[in-house]
Amino acid sequence: ISTITSITITIVTVPFILFYMLKDGKHLVPNIQKIFPSKHEDQVADLFNKMSQTLSKYIAGQAIECLFVATFISLGYWIIGMPYAFLLGVFAGMTNIIPYLGPYIGIFPALILGATISTKMAILVIVVCIVVQQIDGNLIYPNVIGKTLKIHPLTIILLLLVAGNLAGLLGMILAVPVYAVLKVVLKYIYDIYQLQHEKNS
């Protein structure tokens, strides 16, 4: 119940947040630049540009991963003769954005429907999901997300474990992009510090 509630709140809230970010997003960087001395305006703009690129890479990677899962789950269901294969595959792909819990949520409707047909169909549904998730977890996610953001796969796993314990489902969803952005910010600040240090030397 708590998982469904969290997902529902997120689905309802995110479109409003997205609307206002798209509507007023162009004012964000200029307003933040006003806080800093004028000599740092270019650096602030450059930093936000790097953060934007990082988030864009993460979203593109997630889209590729979800598309992979949706396509091959649909194909697998179609091969085993599962009704509504495409619809169930798309649902599995959409829920795959949720780390760890996503695959279980995605398989649930197909498993219930398969069980009403036959025990064999339910078992085949589980087999299809296991095969696709193994390929996704071992090949697609580490290579698409990890390499795109230059984050080690082990770091991603640890982030998800810690974030899940601290902030639950929402923490697991946000852990990787937040880490990637913080990594960009800290690296940028360190690079600026190094340049200033070399200049002073």
N, CA, C and O of each residue as an XYZ file, in Angstrom:
804
protein
N       0.836     -1.209      0.000
C       0.000      0.000      0.000
C       0.874      1.264      0.000
O       0.596      2.228     -0.713
N       1.933      1.233      0.816
C       2.824      2.407      0.878
C       3.538      2.629     -0.453
O       3.729      3.768     -0.878
N       3.931      1.538     -1.106
C       4.587      1.647     -2.412
C       3.651      2.249     -3.452
O       4.041      3.139     -4.208
N       2.403      1.754     -3.484
C       1.407      2.266     -4.437
C       1.112      3.740     -4.161
O       0.961      4.537     -5.088
N       1.030      4.095     -2.866
C       0.777      5.490     -2.488
C       1.914      6.400     -2.950
O       1.675      7.478     -3.494
N       3.164      5.952     -2.726
C       4.328      6.744     -3.135
C       4.349      6.951     -4.641
O       4.613      8.053     -5.122
N       4.069      5.882     -5.384
C       4.065      5.962     -6.847
C       2.971      6.914     -7.327
O       3.189      7.721     -8.231
N       1.784      6.808     -6.706
C       0.653      7.661     -7.091
C       0.964      9.136     -6.840
O       0.697      9.989     -7.687
N       1.535      9.427     -5.660
C       1.889     10.815     -5.327
C       2.913     11.358     -6.320
O       2.821     12.500     -6.770
N       3.893     10.513     -6.651
C       4.921     10.925     -7.602
C       4.329     11.204     -8.979
O       4.658     12.207     -9.612
N       3.449     10.308     -9.440
C       2.831     10.463    -10.759
C       1.996     11.739    -10.827
O       1.983     12.422    -11.852
N       1.292     12.063     -9.729
C       0.440     13.251     -9.694
C       1.276     14.524     -9.568
O       0.956     15.541    -10.184
N       2.350     14.471     -8.767
C       3.139     15.673     -8.466
C       4.090     16.055     -9.588
O       4.216     17.234     -9.919
N       4.757     15.077    -10.175
C       5.808     15.341    -11.160
C       5.349     16.193    -12.338
O       6.078     17.105    -12.728
N       4.161     15.940    -12.933
C       3.745     16.802    -14.059
C       3.652     18.287    -13.701
O       4.001     19.144    -14.514
N       3.179     18.597    -12.478
C       3.089     20.002    -12.054
C       4.483     20.603    -11.888
O       4.732     21.734    -12.307
N       5.391     19.839    -11.273
C       6.765     20.313    -11.103
C       7.401     20.554    -12.470
O       8.056     21.572    -12.695
N       7.196     19.598    -13.376
C       7.762     19.705    -14.721
C       7.214     20.932    -15.452
O       7.957     21.633    -16.139
N       5.906     21.189    -15.300
C       5.283     22.336    -15.966
C       5.938     23.641    -15.535
O       6.301     24.467    -16.373
N       6.089     23.828    -14.215
C       6.665     25.078    -13.719
C       8.158     25.182    -14.016
O       8.677     26.281    -14.211
N       8.851     24.042    -14.051
C      10.273     24.070    -14.409
C      10.456     24.470    -15.871
O      11.361     25.235    -16.203
N       9.594     23.950    -16.740
C       9.670     24.307    -18.157
C       9.231     25.754    -18.379
O       9.791     26.452    -19.224
N       8.228     26.203    -17.620
C       7.699     27.552    -17.779
C       8.683     28.616    -17.285
O       8.907     29.622    -17.959
N       9.265     28.388    -16.108
C      10.116     29.406    -15.480
C      11.585     28.994    -15.382
O      12.387     29.680    -14.748
N      11.927     27.877    -16.009
C      13.297     27.375    -15.895
C      14.355     28.324    -16.416
O      15.480     28.343    -15.917
N      13.996     29.120    -17.429
C      14.965     30.048    -18.030
C      15.389     31.149    -17.059
O      16.419     31.794    -17.257
N      14.591     31.364    -16.006
C      14.922     32.400    -15.026
C      15.818     31.880    -13.900
O      16.342     32.665    -13.110
N      15.991     30.566    -13.825
C      16.720     29.971    -12.699
C      18.173     30.421    -12.646
O      18.623     30.965    -11.637
N      18.908     30.194    -13.736
C      20.340     30.528    -13.751
C      20.586     32.024    -13.566
O      21.439     32.382    -12.755
N      19.881     32.925    -14.277
C      20.097     34.362    -14.043
C      19.842     34.785    -12.596
O      20.564     35.628    -12.064
N      18.820     34.207    -11.956
C      18.529     34.559    -10.565
C      19.623     34.075     -9.622
O      19.967     34.755     -8.655
N      20.171     32.888     -9.909
C      21.258     32.368     -9.076
C      22.539     33.165     -9.310
O      23.315     33.392     -8.381
N      22.756     33.586    -10.554
C      23.936     34.391    -10.865
C      23.969     35.699    -10.072
O      25.041     36.197     -9.732
N      22.781     36.252     -9.778
C      22.704     37.502     -9.028
C      23.250     37.355     -7.607
O      23.706     38.324     -6.999
N      23.195     36.123     -7.088
C      23.656     35.880     -5.716
C      25.174     35.993     -5.624
O      25.717     36.418     -4.604
N      25.850     35.606     -6.707
C      27.311     35.569     -6.719
C      27.876     36.860     -7.305
O      27.176     37.577     -8.019
N      29.141     37.157     -7.004
C      29.803     38.322     -7.616
C      29.788     38.216     -9.140
O      29.799     37.116     -9.691
N      29.763     39.356     -9.810
C      29.643     39.380    -11.270
C      30.779     38.636    -11.970
O      30.594     38.111    -13.068
N      31.963     38.588    -11.333
C      33.099     37.912    -11.973
C      32.904     36.393    -12.049
O      33.604     35.713    -12.798
N      31.940     35.860    -11.263
C      31.691     34.410    -11.270
C      30.455     34.027    -12.082
O      30.050     32.865    -12.070
N      29.853     34.980    -12.783
C      28.618     34.691    -13.519
C      28.820     33.617    -14.578
O      27.993     32.717    -14.721
N      29.916     33.711    -15.317
C      30.197     32.725    -16.368
C      30.427     31.340    -15.776
O      29.998     30.338    -16.349
N      31.098     31.281    -14.636
C      31.367     29.993    -13.990
C      30.075     29.335    -13.515
O      29.904     28.123    -13.648
N      29.166     30.137    -12.960
C      27.870     29.606    -12.505
C      27.071     29.053    -13.686
O      26.496     27.967    -13.601
N      27.039     29.809    -14.790
C      26.325     29.358    -15.989
C      26.934     28.071    -16.535
O      26.214     27.164    -16.952
N      28.266     27.998    -16.530
C      28.960     26.803    -17.024
C      28.658     25.589    -16.153
O      28.455     24.485    -16.658
N      28.630     25.805    -14.833
C      28.332     24.711    -13.903
C      26.924     24.177    -14.129
O      26.726     22.963    -14.174
N      25.939     25.068    -14.272
C      24.567     24.629    -14.495
C      24.418     23.932    -15.846
O      23.601     23.023    -15.993
N      25.199     24.354    -16.819
C      25.187     23.683    -18.115
C      25.701     22.249    -17.996
O      25.143     21.335    -18.603
N      26.756     22.052    -17.221
C      27.299     20.709    -16.989
C      26.299     19.838    -16.229
O      26.140     18.658    -16.544
N      25.622     20.414    -15.228
C      24.608     19.677    -14.478
C      23.452     19.263    -15.384
O      22.934     18.150    -15.285
N      23.058     20.179    -16.270
C      21.984     19.889    -17.215
C      22.366     18.749    -18.155
O      21.552     17.870    -18.438
N      23.601     18.768    -18.634
C      24.077     17.702    -19.520
C      24.086     16.351    -18.807
O      23.739     15.327    -19.395
N      24.489     16.359    -17.530
C      24.527     15.121    -16.748
C      23.130     14.535    -16.580
O      22.925     13.337    -16.777
N      22.172     15.380    -16.219
C      20.797     14.917    -16.051
C      20.208     14.438    -17.382
O      19.452     13.467    -17.421
N      20.560     15.126    -18.463
C      20.077     14.717    -19.787
C      20.591     13.325    -20.147
O      19.853     12.503    -20.690
N      21.858     13.071    -19.842
C      22.440     11.753    -20.105
C      21.746     10.669    -19.276
O      21.492      9.566    -19.760
N      21.446     11.007    -18.017
C      20.781     10.029    -17.139
C      19.384      9.704    -17.664
O      18.998      8.537    -17.733
N      18.622     10.748    -18.035
C      17.261     10.537    -18.531
C      17.280      9.736    -19.834
O      16.458      8.842    -20.036
N      18.232     10.068    -20.718
C      18.350      9.329    -21.984
C      18.706      7.862    -21.716
O      18.175      6.964    -22.368
N      19.601      7.625    -20.760
C      19.981      6.258    -20.408
C      18.809      5.480    -19.840
O      18.604      4.317    -20.187
N      18.031      6.124    -18.962
C      16.856      5.461    -18.392
C      15.825      5.145    -19.471
O      15.188      4.092    -19.444
N      15.667      6.062    -20.418
C      14.707      5.845    -21.507
C      15.113      4.642    -22.358
O      14.272      3.830    -22.742
N      16.414      4.538    -22.647
C      16.924      3.398    -23.430
C      16.690      2.093    -22.681
O      16.257      1.099    -23.265
N      16.981      2.106    -21.374
C      16.812      0.890    -20.570
C      15.344      0.470    -20.505
O      15.029     -0.706    -20.686
N      14.448      1.421    -20.250
C      13.020      1.110    -20.165
C      12.491      0.613    -21.514
O      11.657     -0.291    -21.565
N      12.981      1.209    -22.599
C      12.574      0.781    -23.935
C      13.031     -0.642    -24.217
O      12.300     -1.432    -24.814
N      14.252     -0.964    -23.780
C      14.770     -2.330    -23.944
C      13.885     -3.329    -23.211
O      13.482     -4.344    -23.779
N      13.585     -3.039    -21.948
C      12.771     -3.954    -21.133
C      11.382     -4.098    -21.733
O      10.877     -5.214    -21.853
N      10.754     -2.984    -22.113
C       9.406     -3.030    -22.685
C       9.373     -3.855    -23.967
O       8.462     -4.655    -24.177
N      10.377     -3.653    -24.823
C      10.422     -4.359    -26.109
C      10.591     -5.861    -25.933
O       9.856     -6.649    -26.528
N      11.562     -6.253    -25.112
C      11.875     -7.680    -25.005
C      10.915     -8.429    -24.092
O      10.705     -9.628    -24.274
N      10.326     -7.743    -23.112
C       9.271     -8.379    -22.320
C       8.056     -8.623    -23.206
O       7.461     -9.700    -23.162
N       7.682     -7.623    -24.015
C       6.555     -7.779    -24.945
C       6.818     -8.926    -25.920
O       5.937     -9.744    -26.185
N       8.040     -8.975    -26.447
C       8.411    -10.036    -27.386
C       8.351    -11.406    -26.723
O       7.859    -12.372    -27.307
N       8.861    -11.477    -25.488
C       8.837    -12.741    -24.744
C       7.421    -13.201    -24.458
O       7.104    -14.381    -24.615
N       6.562    -12.272    -24.038
C       5.161    -12.628    -23.778
C       4.461    -13.084    -25.058
O       3.660    -14.019    -25.047
N       4.783    -12.401    -26.163
C       4.169    -12.780    -27.442
C       4.591    -14.186    -27.855
O       3.775    -14.953    -28.366
N       5.852    -14.526    -27.638
C       6.367    -15.857    -28.010
C       5.676    -16.957    -27.201
O       5.355    -18.017    -27.739
N       5.447    -16.705    -25.911
C       4.826    -17.746    -25.063
C       3.304    -17.745    -25.183
O       2.630    -18.570    -24.567
N       2.761    -16.814    -25.980
C       1.313    -16.784    -26.211
C       0.518    -16.080    -25.132
O      -0.644    -16.410    -24.893
N       1.137    -15.113    -24.480
C       0.475    -14.380    -23.402
C      -0.474    -13.323    -23.987
O      -0.073    -12.564    -24.869
N      -1.719    -13.264    -23.511
C      -2.626    -12.208    -23.979
C      -2.134    -10.821    -23.534
O      -1.463    -10.689    -22.511
N      -2.473     -9.815    -24.303
C      -2.095     -8.424    -23.998
C      -0.581     -8.272    -23.808
O      -0.123     -7.544    -22.926
N       0.181     -8.968    -24.646
C       1.643     -8.987    -24.506
C       2.240     -7.583    -24.575
O       3.089     -7.217    -23.762
N       1.787     -6.803    -25.555
C       2.350     -5.455    -25.736
C       2.035     -4.560    -24.540
O       2.915     -3.865    -24.034
N       0.785     -4.577    -24.089
C       0.364     -3.739    -22.960
C       1.128     -4.100    -21.689
O       1.589     -3.218    -20.964
N       1.258     -5.383    -21.426
C       1.977     -5.846    -20.235
C       3.467     -5.521    -20.328
O       4.107     -5.206    -19.325
N       4.012     -5.601    -21.546
C       5.420     -5.270    -21.749
C       5.704     -3.797    -21.522
O       6.713     -3.435    -20.916
N       4.802     -2.942    -22.014
C       4.951     -1.492    -21.804
C       4.874     -1.157    -20.321
O       5.636     -0.325    -19.828
N       3.957     -1.801    -19.612
C       3.828     -1.573    -18.167
C       5.110     -1.989    -17.442
O       5.581     -1.291    -16.544
N       5.667     -3.136    -17.844
C       6.927     -3.600    -17.236
C       8.064     -2.630    -17.518
O       8.904     -2.387    -16.652
N       8.095     -2.070    -18.735
C       9.130     -1.103    -19.074
C       9.008      0.182    -18.275
O      10.015      0.751    -17.854
N       7.777      0.644    -18.063
C       7.550      1.880    -17.307
C       7.934      1.708    -15.836
O       8.535      2.603    -15.241
N       7.593      0.576    -15.259
C       7.912      0.353    -13.841
C       9.388      0.046    -13.625
O       9.878      0.090    -12.496
N      10.090     -0.263    -14.702
C      11.502     -0.606    -14.583
C      12.361      0.573    -14.141
O      13.513      0.392    -13.746
N      11.802      1.786    -14.207
C      12.538      2.969    -13.758
C      12.756      2.923    -12.244
O      13.648      3.593    -11.724
N      11.945      2.134    -11.542
C      12.094      1.988    -10.094
C      13.128      0.893     -9.826
O      12.885     -0.261    -10.178
N      14.268      1.212     -9.219
C      15.299      0.199     -8.965
C      14.797     -0.906     -8.045
O      14.051     -0.650     -7.100
N      15.211     -2.126     -8.329
C      14.895     -3.310     -7.530
C      13.402     -3.652     -7.501
O      13.019     -4.748     -7.908
N      12.560     -2.740     -7.029
C      11.129     -3.021     -6.903
C      10.414     -3.003     -8.244
O       9.410     -3.694     -8.421
N      10.918     -2.222     -9.187
C      10.274     -2.073    -10.485
C       9.956     -3.380    -11.199
O       8.820     -3.572    -11.633
N      10.932     -4.291    -11.337
C      10.661     -5.556    -12.015
C       9.554     -6.374    -11.355
O       8.769     -7.029    -12.042
N       9.490     -6.337    -10.016
C       8.451     -7.096     -9.305
C       7.073     -6.478     -9.531
O       6.081     -7.186     -9.702
N       7.029     -5.153     -9.530
C       5.759     -4.474     -9.813
C       5.330     -4.741    -11.256
O       4.149     -4.947    -11.535
N       6.310     -4.734    -12.173
C       6.026     -4.929    -13.583
C       5.516     -6.320    -13.923
O       4.714     -6.488    -14.842
N       5.981     -7.314    -13.182
C       5.589     -8.699    -13.474
C       4.238     -9.059    -12.860
O       3.590    -10.016    -13.287
N       3.820     -8.295    -11.866
C       2.635     -8.663    -11.084
C       1.375     -8.859    -11.926
O       0.738     -9.906    -11.807
N       0.977     -7.881    -12.790
C      -0.242     -8.083    -13.591
C      -0.133     -9.295    -14.522
O      -1.083    -10.062    -14.678
N       1.052     -9.451    -15.139
C       1.246    -10.584    -16.056
C       1.179    -11.908    -15.315
O       0.642    -12.890    -15.828
N       1.722    -11.931    -14.116
C       1.723    -13.158    -13.313
C       0.298    -13.532    -12.907
O      -0.072    -14.704    -12.963
N      -0.496    -12.557    -12.502
C      -1.893    -12.820    -12.134
C      -2.681    -13.339    -13.335
O      -3.422    -14.317    -13.235
N      -2.503    -12.655    -14.484
C      -3.210    -13.070    -15.703
C      -2.749    -14.453    -16.153
O      -3.562    -15.284    -16.557
N      -1.435    -14.694    -16.081
C      -0.901    -16.003    -16.469
C      -1.421    -17.122    -15.584
O      -1.699    -18.221    -16.063
N      -1.554    -16.840    -14.283
C      -2.043    -17.852    -13.341
C      -3.496    -18.220    -13.621
O      -3.914    -19.351    -13.372
N      -4.268    -17.258    -14.143
C      -5.673    -17.567    -14.472
C      -5.771    -18.443    -15.725
O      -6.783    -19.108    -15.948
N      -4.717    -18.437    -16.533
C      -4.712    -19.267    -17.748
C      -4.256    -20.681    -17.419
O      -4.962    -21.656    -17.679
N      -3.062    -20.773    -16.841
C      -2.524    -22.080    -16.441
C      -1.274    -21.874    -15.600
O      -0.660    -20.807    -15.632
N      -0.904    -22.901    -14.849
C       0.323    -22.845    -14.057
C       1.539    -22.734    -14.964
O       2.496    -22.029    -14.642
N       1.505    -23.431    -16.099
C       2.603    -23.391    -17.055
C       2.813    -21.972    -17.575
O       3.951    -21.524    -17.712
N       1.712    -21.255    -17.869
C       1.828    -19.882    -18.377
C       2.446    -18.968    -17.331
O       3.266    -18.109    -17.655
N       2.051    -19.154    -16.072
C       2.611    -18.343    -14.987
C       4.114    -18.575    -14.860
O       4.880    -17.635    -14.650
N       4.527    -19.835    -14.988
C       5.955    -20.166    -14.910
C       6.712    -19.552    -16.084
O       7.818    -19.039    -15.909
N       6.121    -19.603    -17.282
C       6.754    -19.012    -18.466
C       6.898    -17.495    -18.330
O       7.891    -16.920    -18.775
N       5.919    -16.860    -17.721
C       5.992    -15.415    -17.466
C       7.194    -15.093    -16.582
O       7.941    -14.152    -16.849
N       7.369    -15.891    -15.524
C       8.502    -15.691    -14.610
C       9.822    -15.897    -15.341
O      10.771    -15.140    -15.135
N       9.888    -16.923    -16.198
C      11.111    -17.219    -16.946
C      11.464    -16.048    -17.880
O      12.617    -15.622    -17.941
N      10.461    -15.536    -18.604
C      10.691    -14.397    -19.513
C      11.238    -13.207    -18.750
O      12.206    -12.580    -19.177
N      10.614    -12.895    -17.614
C      11.037    -11.732    -16.821
C      12.446    -11.914    -16.261
O      13.236    -10.970    -16.255
N      12.763    -13.110    -15.796
C      14.100    -13.371    -15.245
C      15.161    -13.198    -16.323
O      16.188    -12.562    -16.087
N      14.920    -13.764    -17.507
C      15.892    -13.674    -18.607
C      16.130    -12.214    -19.007
O      17.274    -11.780    -19.140
N      15.036    -11.458    -19.197
C      15.165    -10.065    -19.620
C      15.830     -9.221    -18.534
O      16.681     -8.385    -18.834
N      15.444     -9.437    -17.268
C      16.017     -8.651    -16.174
C      17.496     -8.966    -15.964
O      18.274     -8.082    -15.605
N      17.889    -10.227    -16.185
C      19.304    -10.590    -16.072
C      20.141     -9.889    -17.145
O      21.226     -9.378    -16.865
N      19.624     -9.874    -18.366
C      20.322     -9.179    -19.452
C      20.387     -7.682    -19.159
O      21.421     -7.040    -19.344
N      19.262     -7.145    -18.700
C      19.196     -5.705    -18.404
C      20.132     -5.345    -17.248
O      20.896     -4.384    -17.341
N      20.072     -6.113    -16.166
C      20.869     -5.787    -14.982
C      22.364     -5.965    -15.175
O      23.158     -5.220    -14.600
N      22.757     -6.955    -15.987
C      24.180     -7.261    -16.150
C      24.821     -6.602    -17.361
O      26.040     -6.436    -17.398
N      24.027     -6.226    -18.345
C      24.592     -5.656    -19.569
C      24.098     -4.234    -19.854
O      24.898     -3.317    -20.042
N      22.779     -4.064    -19.884
C      22.224     -2.774    -20.324
C      22.457     -1.682    -19.288
O      23.064     -0.658    -19.603
N      21.985     -1.880    -18.048
C      22.057     -0.821    -17.036
C      23.497     -0.395    -16.729
O      23.783      0.802    -16.754
N      24.421     -1.336    -16.437
C      25.794     -0.893    -16.141
C      26.452     -0.165    -17.305
O      27.191      0.798    -17.100
N      26.187     -0.617    -18.517
C      26.841     -0.019    -19.675
C      26.195      1.301    -20.089
O      26.891      2.251    -20.449
N      24.865      1.361    -20.037
C      24.177      2.583    -20.464
C      24.258      3.661    -19.399
O      24.688      4.780    -19.679
N      23.847      3.334    -18.174
C      23.820      4.330    -17.098
C      25.216      4.553    -16.527
O      25.681      5.688    -16.425
N      25.883      3.454    -16.154
C      27.194      3.563    -15.517
C      28.229      4.240    -16.385
O      28.918      5.153    -15.927
N      28.354      3.811    -17.635
C      29.376      4.383    -18.521
C      29.017      5.791    -18.976
O      29.894      6.639    -19.138
N      27.727      6.038    -19.183
C      27.307      7.373    -19.608
C      27.633      8.413    -18.547
O      28.123      9.498    -18.860
N      27.360      8.077    -17.291
C      27.609      9.010    -16.193
C      28.978      8.825    -15.559
O      29.341      9.552    -14.635
N      29.745      7.845    -16.057
C      31.072      7.546    -15.527
C      31.013      7.205    -14.028
O      31.793      7.706    -13.219
N      30.058      6.335    -13.701
C      29.897      5.856    -12.327
C      30.101      4.343    -12.337
O      29.515      3.642    -13.162
N      30.925      3.841    -11.426
C      31.195      2.409    -11.356
C      29.923      1.658    -10.962
O      29.187      2.124    -10.092
N      29.644      0.496    -11.587
C      28.431     -0.270    -11.246
C      28.294     -0.578     -9.749
O      27.188     -0.555     -9.211
N      29.417     -0.866     -9.078
C      29.372     -1.143     -7.640
C      28.906      0.088     -6.869
O      28.158     -0.028     -5.899
N      29.352      1.270     -7.304
C      28.911      2.520     -6.676
C      27.406      2.683     -6.811
O      26.737      3.109     -5.869
N      26.870      2.345     -7.986
C      25.427      2.442     -8.212
C      24.668      1.516     -7.263
O      23.662      1.915     -6.676
N      25.147      0.285     -7.112
C      24.493     -0.678     -6.223
C      24.491     -0.178     -4.782
O      23.469     -0.241     -4.100
N      25.644      0.322     -4.319
C      25.745      0.839     -2.952
C      24.843      2.055     -2.753
O      24.202      2.195     -1.711
N      24.795      2.931     -3.752
C      23.917      4.102     -3.679
C      22.463      3.691     -3.509
O      21.743      4.253     -2.683
N      22.037      2.709     -4.294
C      20.651      2.260     -4.230
C      20.330      1.626     -2.883
O      19.246      1.837     -2.338
N      21.265      0.852     -2.347
C      21.055      0.208     -1.043
C      20.929      1.247      0.067
O      20.007      1.192      0.880
N      21.867      2.196      0.092
C      21.863      3.226      1.144
C      20.644      4.132      1.011
O      19.966      4.413      1.999
N      20.364      4.588     -0.202
C      19.229      5.489     -0.429
C      17.907      4.800     -0.116
O      16.983      5.430      0.400
N      17.814      3.508     -0.428
C      16.599      2.760     -0.131
C      16.332      2.678      1.359
O      15.187      2.785      1.800
N      17.399      2.487      2.139
C      17.247      2.413      3.592
C      16.931      3.773      4.206
O      16.188      3.857      5.184
N      17.494      4.835      3.635
C      17.313      6.173      4.203
C      16.010      6.835      3.766
O      15.330      7.466      4.576
N      15.663      6.693      2.492
C      14.523      7.448      1.953
C      13.513      6.592      1.204
O      12.615      7.127      0.554
N      13.643      5.281      1.285
C      12.657      4.403      0.660
C      12.676      4.437     -0.856
O      13.728      4.593     -1.477
N      11.501      4.290     -1.438
C      11.349      4.184     -2.890
C      11.828      5.438     -3.612
O      12.550      5.352     -4.605
N      11.423      6.608     -3.109
C      11.818      7.867     -3.752
C      13.328      8.048     -3.717
O      13.921      8.550     -4.672
N      13.949      7.637     -2.614
C      15.402      7.722     -2.490
C      16.111      6.862     -3.518
O      17.131      7.266     -4.076
N      15.573      5.679     -3.771
C      16.169      4.775     -4.754
C      16.063      5.334     -6.165
O      16.965      5.153     -6.982
N      14.952      6.017     -6.446
C      14.760      6.600     -7.779
C      15.711      7.777     -8.000
O      16.260      7.945     -9.088
N      15.900      8.592     -6.950
C      16.679      9.827     -7.086
C      18.165      9.652     -6.794
O      18.958     10.542     -7.101
N      18.558      8.519     -6.207
C      19.938      8.341     -5.724
C      20.982      8.566     -6.814
O      21.913      9.349     -6.627
N      20.837      7.891     -7.942
C      21.849      7.958     -9.000
C      21.934      9.353     -9.630
O      23.037      9.888     -9.739
N      20.805      9.972    -10.056
C      20.930     11.317    -10.642
C      21.452     12.358     -9.655
O      22.229     13.232    -10.039
N      21.037     12.278     -8.383
C      21.529     13.241     -7.384
C      23.028     13.064     -7.182
O      23.769     14.044     -7.102
N      23.470     11.820     -7.099
C      24.912     11.546     -6.948
C      25.683     12.079     -8.145
O      26.740     12.691     -7.990
N      25.146     11.842     -9.348
C      25.824     12.293    -10.573
C      25.960     13.814    -10.598
O      27.005     14.342    -10.978
N      24.902     14.517    -10.192
C      24.942     15.988    -10.179
C      25.925     16.489     -9.121
O      26.711     17.398     -9.388
N      25.888     15.908     -7.931
C      26.816     16.301     -6.867
C      28.269     16.053     -7.280
O      29.168     16.832     -6.963
N      28.467     14.952     -7.991
C      29.804     14.632     -8.483
C      30.295     15.711     -9.446
O      31.452     16.129     -9.382
N      29.415     16.159    -10.335
C      29.762     17.228    -11.283
C      30.087     18.522    -10.536
O      31.072     19.190    -10.848
N      29.256     18.875     -9.548
C      29.448     20.116     -8.785
C      30.781     20.096     -8.039
O      31.559     21.047     -8.111
N      31.033     19.005     -7.325
C      32.269     18.908     -6.534
C      33.503     18.907     -7.423
O      34.511     19.533     -7.095
N      33.423     18.202     -8.555
C      34.558     18.167     -9.481
C      34.808     19.557    -10.070
O      35.955     19.974    -10.231
N      33.727     20.265    -10.388
C      33.858     21.605    -10.965
C      34.488     22.562     -9.952
O      35.375     23.342    -10.298
N      34.028     22.498     -8.708
C      34.587     23.355     -7.658
C      36.064     23.031     -7.434
O      36.885     23.929     -7.249
N      36.387     21.746     -7.452
C      37.783     21.337     -7.267
C      38.655     21.842     -8.417
O      39.767     22.321     -8.195
N      38.145     21.731     -9.646
C      38.899     22.207    -10.813
C      39.133     23.720    -10.741
O      40.221     24.200    -11.058
N      38.113     24.461    -10.324
C      38.246     25.916    -10.168
C      39.295     26.233     -9.104
O      40.125     27.126     -9.278
N      39.245     25.490     -8.008
C      40.220     25.695     -6.926
C      41.644     25.440     -7.410
O      42.570     26.182     -7.082
N      41.803     24.371     -8.202
C      43.117     24.033     -8.738
C      43.642     25.129     -9.663
O      44.816     25.496     -9.613
N      42.742     25.646    -10.513
C      43.148     26.721    -11.430
C      43.545     27.987    -10.668
O      44.534     28.635    -11.011
N      42.771     28.340     -9.631
C      43.081     29.508     -8.823
C      44.400     29.331     -8.085
O      45.193     30.265     -7.963
N      44.618     28.112     -7.595
C      45.863     27.814     -6.871
C      47.084     27.935     -7.790
O      48.110     28.500     -7.410
N      46.950     27.384     -9.024
C      48.037     27.470     -9.986
C      48.279     28.929    -10.416
O      49.420     29.349    -10.610
N      47.191     29.683    -10.559
C      47.302     31.084    -10.946
C      48.040     31.892     -9.866
O      48.909     32.710    -10.166
N      47.673     31.641     -8.615
C      48.308     32.348     -7.503
C      49.776     31.944     -7.357
O      50.625     32.762     -7.003
N      50.059     30.667     -7.637
C      51.440     30.189     -7.532
C      52.311     30.834     -8.624
O      53.508     30.557     -8.703
